[in-house]
């Protein structure tokens, strides 16, 4: 059983959903307050959604200076799996742990709806159990989710298979329909959609399960939960 | 000495500015015609304790690049302002 640290910033609001997703698959979730400076005994880190530090200045801009982020950087540098969901993704790009930036949505609309994602690369801890081309229904819930980066960064993302998930129909103006990216090593992943809210068919979709199974390193032969 | 510094943060050239374009599209409805190239940005103002104007601007530029702007999509410029 893995111990997954779910980082809680002032203003995080998806930490319980993230912890529930982890526990649903049989692992242990532990909340980590943002002032903590170590991740001892933690096997994976999730930066959940919300409005860390009120999203003042820019989403993620202040959270990247929270004390815990130095520990997250060290953890990521040693190959530890790190997952940033929504606001957590914004924190990871601000911290420079993932390339690019997230801008206000095209159309300046807060979007809260199910989206269909297409798996573009399986060379990341999040998508390693999925198939390229597989479609997953996962909700989005954001205002600043339009992924952008310069041409050089984009070429590198494509070359290294770092674009892990794309929207089937682009909801927010993201460059090349990008919904999620990984670092070069594949151990740090960020995405705007909320896979932790797609863990049960009864509640709309269980397509987040394959993503969490990958992230938690659940053996492939274990069947996915149906609902 | 204390210097009053103004930092402007604007989106880099080529980065989509949905806020600016929305404002631009709204102007004709209010009767303002001939207004183009609208860009939205942020402005910060603060006092900096430094030995010279140049040192104050250096400090402001450095903090503007490190915190006030995201260099991936934004440019920041600092200037000495008048109160």
Boltz contact constraints between the chains, C-beta under 6 A:
constraints:
  - contact:
      token1: [A, 58]
      token2: [B, 70]
      max_distance: 6.0
  - contact:
      token1: [A, 101]
      token2: [B, 70]
      max_distance: 6.0
  - contact:
      token1: [A, 101]
      token2: [B, 72]
      max_distance: 6.0
  - contact:
      token1: [A, 101]
      token2: [B, 73]
      max_distance: 6.0
  - contact:
      token1: [A, 104]
      token2: [B, 18]
      max_distance: 6.0
  - contact:
      token1: [A, 106]
      token2: [B, 18]
      max_distance: 6.0
  - contact:
      token1: [A, 108]
      token2: [B, 18]
      max_distance: 6.0
  - contact:
      token1: [A, 108]
      token2: [B, 22]
      max_distance: 6.0
